[in-house]
Each structure stands twice: as C-alpha cells, then as structure tokens.
Amino acid sequence: MIRNPNGSAAAERVDLLFRSVLSRFFTIPARSIESGAVTFAQCRVLWVLDWKGPLALKDVAVTLGVSSPAAAELVERLVREGYVRRDRAADDRRRVVLSLRARGRGLLAEIGRRRRERFRKLLGVLGPREVARMAGALETLDGVLARWEEG
C-alpha cells in the first residue's frame, strides 16, 4: 500500500509497474510480423511520424528523447527498407523531412490490429468493474500527460 501517493516510493512503484506493463504488452508486435524484424525503437520512429506528420530528423530525435545521431541510425534502416521517405522541405530545400511511406503505414496498421486483438483478449478475462478501473486510470494518466505537454 502506498502511504504518500506523491512521494518517491509511489513514483518508484508506478515506474516499475509501468515498465512491467509496457514490456509485457509490447513483447509481441513488431518482431512477430513479417516486417523484416523492425525493432521496437524503430517502431517508435514510425509512430512519431504517424502522429506528428513529416518531421526533420532533429524533431524526431527531440520527440523520442534521443540524440540526433541515435535517431539517424534508427531512421537509416527504415529508409533503406522502404518504411520512411526522405524529402527536401518545400519551404527550404536545405532541410530534409521524413515521412511515412505506404509500407510504414501498413506495418503500423498491422501492429495496431494485433494490439487491439490483444487488448480484446486481455479485457475478456476482466470483469466490468476491472475494465472500468483500468480505463479510468488510463484516462487519468492521459490527461496528466496532456497537461504536462502543454505546460
């Protein structure tokens, strides 16, 4: 039981739970699909481009919280394998922007389909109260993160 929900013990417990949930839930998607073994880190690049649209490499890096060289390494194979396209920006020919290709969108669609199927199965073993509690907790977390992004 957490005595002080705003204390460091609570933060540590939430961090451990969050990492556990993410690692258990996301162990399947990309590698189980005929994707050429796109890594989870590379999938994050695809998700960012899908979410934010065409971006410069530095903006991908900032969004992912990695260095530009690390982002460039992730992007290079995605470009070579046809998941991501590099283009010159229309407003500044010196600037390169990255965007999803049809193959990248297709991979994300398949991962999303499999993720929803996995959620359907997981929710099927829960009762209505548990589903409502989980949805409420995720809505709270989403709201907190949205407010944090804004300020």
C-alpha positions as YAML, in Angstrom:
chain: A
units: angstrom
residues:
- id: 1
  name: MET
  ca: [0.00, 0.00, 0.00]
- id: 2
  name: ILE
  ca: [1.29, 3.48, -0.86]
- id: 3
  name: ARG
  ca: [1.13, 5.82, 2.14]
- id: 4
  name: ASN
  ca: [2.14, 9.04, 0.39]
- id: 5
  name: PRO
  ca: [0.87, 8.90, -3.20]
- id: 6
  name: ASN
  ca: [3.08, 11.85, -4.18]
- id: 7
  name: GLY
  ca: [6.29, 10.52, -2.59]
- id: 8
  name: SER
  ca: [9.31, 8.84, -4.10]
- id: 9
  name: ALA
  ca: [8.12, 5.35, -3.08]
- id: 10
  name: ALA
  ca: [4.95, 5.91, -5.09]
- id: 11
  name: ALA
  ca: [6.93, 7.18, -8.09]
- id: 12
  name: GLU
  ca: [9.19, 4.14, -7.92]
- id: 13
  name: ARG
  ca: [6.23, 1.73, -7.70]
- id: 14
  name: VAL
  ca: [4.41, 3.40, -10.60]
- id: 15
  name: ASP
  ca: [7.62, 3.38, -12.66]
- id: 16
  name: LEU
  ca: [8.17, -0.33, -12.03]
- id: 17
  name: LEU
  ca: [4.55, -1.17, -12.83]
- id: 18
  name: PHE
  ca: [4.57, 0.97, -15.96]
- id: 19
  name: ARG
  ca: [7.77, -0.61, -17.27]
- id: 20
  name: SER
  ca: [6.45, -4.08, -16.46]
- id: 21
  name: VAL
  ca: [3.17, -3.46, -18.28]
- id: 22
  name: LEU
  ca: [4.87, -1.96, -21.33]
- id: 23
  name: SER
  ca: [7.49, -4.68, -21.60]
- id: 24
  name: ARG
  ca: [4.92, -7.46, -21.20]
- id: 25
  name: PHE
  ca: [2.44, -5.93, -23.58]
- id: 26
  name: PHE
  ca: [4.85, -4.87, -26.31]
- id: 27
  name: THR
  ca: [6.96, -8.01, -26.47]
- id: 28
  name: ILE
  ca: [4.95, -9.27, -29.44]
- id: 29
  name: PRO
  ca: [4.18, -6.71, -32.11]
- id: 30
  name: ALA
  ca: [6.96, -5.78, -34.49]
- id: 31
  name: ARG
  ca: [9.06, -8.91, -34.44]
- id: 32
  name: SER
  ca: [6.09, -11.23, -34.88]
- id: 33
  name: ILE
  ca: [5.00, -9.53, -38.08]
- id: 34
  name: GLU
  ca: [6.62, -10.01, -41.46]
- id: 35
  name: SER
  ca: [8.34, -6.68, -41.03]
- id: 36
  name: GLY
  ca: [11.94, -7.55, -41.62]
- id: 37
  name: ALA
  ca: [12.32, -7.54, -37.83]
- id: 38
  name: VAL
  ca: [11.72, -3.84, -37.29]
- id: 39
  name: THR
  ca: [12.78, -3.11, -33.73]
- id: 40
  name: PHE
  ca: [10.62, -1.51, -31.07]
- id: 41
  name: ALA
  ca: [12.84, 1.60, -31.23]
- id: 42
  name: GLN
  ca: [12.28, 1.81, -34.99]
- id: 43
  name: CYS
  ca: [8.53, 1.37, -34.46]
- id: 44
  name: ARG
  ca: [8.68, 4.39, -32.16]
- id: 45
  name: VAL
  ca: [10.04, 6.42, -35.11]
- id: 46
  name: LEU
  ca: [7.14, 5.21, -37.26]
- id: 47
  name: TRP
  ca: [4.63, 6.08, -34.52]
- id: 48
  name: VAL
  ca: [6.10, 9.59, -34.18]
- id: 49
  name: LEU
  ca: [5.89, 10.22, -37.94]
- id: 50
  name: ASP
  ca: [2.34, 8.88, -37.99]
- id: 51
  name: TRP
  ca: [1.35, 11.05, -35.01]
- id: 52
  name: LYS
  ca: [3.09, 14.29, -35.94]
- id: 53
  name: GLY
  ca: [3.38, 14.04, -39.72]
- id: 54
  name: PRO
  ca: [6.51, 14.85, -41.73]
- id: 55
  name: LEU
  ca: [9.37, 15.96, -39.47]
- id: 56
  name: ALA
  ca: [13.01, 16.89, -39.67]
- id: 57
  name: LEU
  ca: [15.40, 14.38, -38.12]
- id: 58
  name: LYS
  ca: [16.15, 16.68, -35.18]
- id: 59
  name: ASP
  ca: [12.42, 16.90, -34.39]
- id: 60
  name: VAL
  ca: [12.15, 13.11, -34.43]
- id: 61
  name: ALA
  ca: [15.11, 12.96, -32.05]
- id: 62
  name: VAL
  ca: [13.59, 15.53, -29.68]
- id: 63
  name: THR
  ca: [10.23, 13.76, -29.66]
- id: 64
  name: LEU
  ca: [11.88, 10.41, -28.91]
- id: 65
  name: GLY
  ca: [14.24, 11.94, -26.34]
- id: 66
  name: VAL
  ca: [17.36, 10.68, -28.10]
- id: 67
  name: SER
  ca: [20.35, 12.31, -29.77]
- id: 68
  name: SER
  ca: [20.24, 13.21, -33.46]
- id: 69
  name: PRO
  ca: [22.89, 10.57, -34.28]
- id: 70
  name: ALA
  ca: [20.82, 7.90, -32.47]
- id: 71
  name: ALA
  ca: [17.69, 8.97, -34.37]
- id: 72
  name: ALA
  ca: [19.63, 8.96, -37.66]
- id: 73
  name: GLU
  ca: [20.72, 5.37, -37.01]
- id: 74
  name: LEU
  ca: [17.10, 4.33, -36.36]
- id: 75
  name: VAL
  ca: [15.84, 6.15, -39.46]
- id: 76
  name: GLU
  ca: [18.53, 4.89, -41.85]
- id: 77
  name: ARG
  ca: [17.28, 1.30, -41.98]
- id: 78
  name: LEU
  ca: [13.65, 2.45, -42.12]
- id: 79
  name: VAL
  ca: [14.50, 4.49, -45.22]
- id: 80
  name: ARG
  ca: [16.54, 1.68, -46.78]
- id: 81
  name: GLU
  ca: [13.72, -0.86, -46.17]
- id: 82
  name: GLY
  ca: [11.04, 1.44, -47.61]
- id: 83
  name: TYR
  ca: [9.13, 2.33, -44.42]
- id: 84
  name: VAL
  ca: [10.16, 6.01, -44.37]
- id: 85
  name: ARG
  ca: [10.85, 8.55, -47.12]
- id: 86
  name: ARG
  ca: [13.37, 11.41, -47.05]
- id: 87
  name: ASP
  ca: [12.39, 14.52, -48.98]
- id: 88
  name: ARG
  ca: [13.59, 18.08, -49.27]
- id: 89
  name: ALA
  ca: [11.29, 20.53, -47.49]
- id: 90
  name: ALA
  ca: [9.21, 22.59, -49.90]
- id: 91
  name: ASP
  ca: [9.89, 25.81, -47.96]
- id: 92
  name: ASP
  ca: [13.66, 25.24, -47.54]
- id: 93
  name: ARG
  ca: [15.47, 22.93, -49.96]
- id: 94
  name: ARG
  ca: [18.36, 22.59, -47.49]
- id: 95
  name: ARG
  ca: [16.09, 20.94, -44.91]
- id: 96
  name: VAL
  ca: [15.27, 17.23, -45.13]
- id: 97
  name: VAL
  ca: [11.96, 15.94, -43.81]
- id: 98
  name: LEU
  ca: [10.99, 12.38, -43.02]
- id: 99
  name: SER
  ca: [7.55, 10.93, -43.69]
- id: 100
  name: LEU
  ca: [5.87, 7.54, -43.69]
- id: 101
  name: ARG
  ca: [5.66, 5.53, -46.87]
- id: 102
  name: ALA
  ca: [2.80, 3.14, -47.59]
- id: 103
  name: ARG
  ca: [4.87, 0.24, -46.23]
- id: 104
  name: GLY
  ca: [5.36, 2.08, -42.92]
- id: 105
  name: ARG
  ca: [1.65, 2.89, -42.66]
- id: 106
  name: GLY
  ca: [0.85, -0.74, -43.44]
- id: 107
  name: LEU
  ca: [3.16, -2.01, -40.72]
- id: 108
  name: LEU
  ca: [1.62, 0.37, -38.19]
- id: 109
  name: ALA
  ca: [-1.86, -0.73, -39.23]
- id: 110
  name: GLU
  ca: [-0.94, -4.38, -38.70]
- id: 111
  name: ILE
  ca: [0.67, -3.66, -35.33]
- id: 112
  name: GLY
  ca: [-2.44, -1.70, -34.33]
- id: 113
  name: ARG
  ca: [-4.71, -4.54, -35.41]
- id: 114
  name: ARG
  ca: [-2.70, -7.03, -33.36]
- id: 115
  name: ARG
  ca: [-2.57, -4.68, -30.37]
- id: 116
  name: ARG
  ca: [-6.37, -4.24, -30.42]
- id: 117
  name: GLU
  ca: [-6.83, -8.01, -30.67]
- id: 118
  name: ARG
  ca: [-4.53, -8.48, -27.70]
- id: 119
  name: PHE
  ca: [-6.49, -5.86, -25.73]
- id: 120
  name: ARG
  ca: [-9.74, -7.62, -26.66]
- id: 121
  name: LYS
  ca: [-8.39, -10.89, -25.27]
- id: 122
  name: LEU
  ca: [-6.99, -9.24, -22.13]
- id: 123
  name: LEU
  ca: [-10.21, -7.37, -21.41]
- id: 124
  name: GLY
  ca: [-12.17, -10.58, -21.93]
- id: 125
  name: VAL
  ca: [-10.71, -12.03, -18.73]
- id: 126
  name: LEU
  ca: [-11.66, -8.97, -16.67]
- id: 127
  name: GLY
  ca: [-14.98, -8.11, -15.16]
- id: 128
  name: PRO
  ca: [-16.80, -4.84, -15.95]
- id: 129
  name: ARG
  ca: [-15.53, -3.15, -12.76]
- id: 130
  name: GLU
  ca: [-11.92, -4.02, -13.53]
- id: 131
  name: VAL
  ca: [-12.27, -2.76, -17.09]
- id: 132
  name: ALA
  ca: [-13.80, 0.50, -15.81]
- id: 133
  name: ARG
  ca: [-10.99, 0.93, -13.25]
- id: 134
  name: MET
  ca: [-8.32, 0.30, -15.86]
- id: 135
  name: ALA
  ca: [-9.93, 2.68, -18.35]
- id: 136
  name: GLY
  ca: [-10.28, 5.33, -15.64]
- id: 137
  name: ALA
  ca: [-6.63, 5.01, -14.66]
- id: 138
  name: LEU
  ca: [-5.51, 5.28, -18.29]
- id: 139
  name: GLU
  ca: [-7.76, 8.32, -18.85]
- id: 140
  name: THR
  ca: [-6.25, 9.96, -15.76]
- id: 141
  name: LEU
  ca: [-2.71, 9.22, -16.95]
- id: 142
  name: ASP
  ca: [-3.51, 10.50, -20.46]
- id: 143
  name: GLY
  ca: [-4.96, 13.73, -19.03]
- id: 144
  name: VAL
  ca: [-1.95, 14.32, -16.78]
- id: 145
  name: LEU
  ca: [0.43, 13.75, -19.69]
- id: 146
  name: ALA
  ca: [-1.57, 16.10, -21.93]
- id: 147
  name: ARG
  ca: [-1.44, 18.86, -19.30]
- id: 148
  name: TRP
  ca: [2.26, 18.24, -18.78]
- id: 149
  name: GLU
  ca: [2.95, 18.57, -22.53]
- id: 150
  name: GLU
  ca: [1.09, 21.90, -22.60]
- id: 151
  name: GLY
  ca: [2.94, 23.48, -19.68]
...
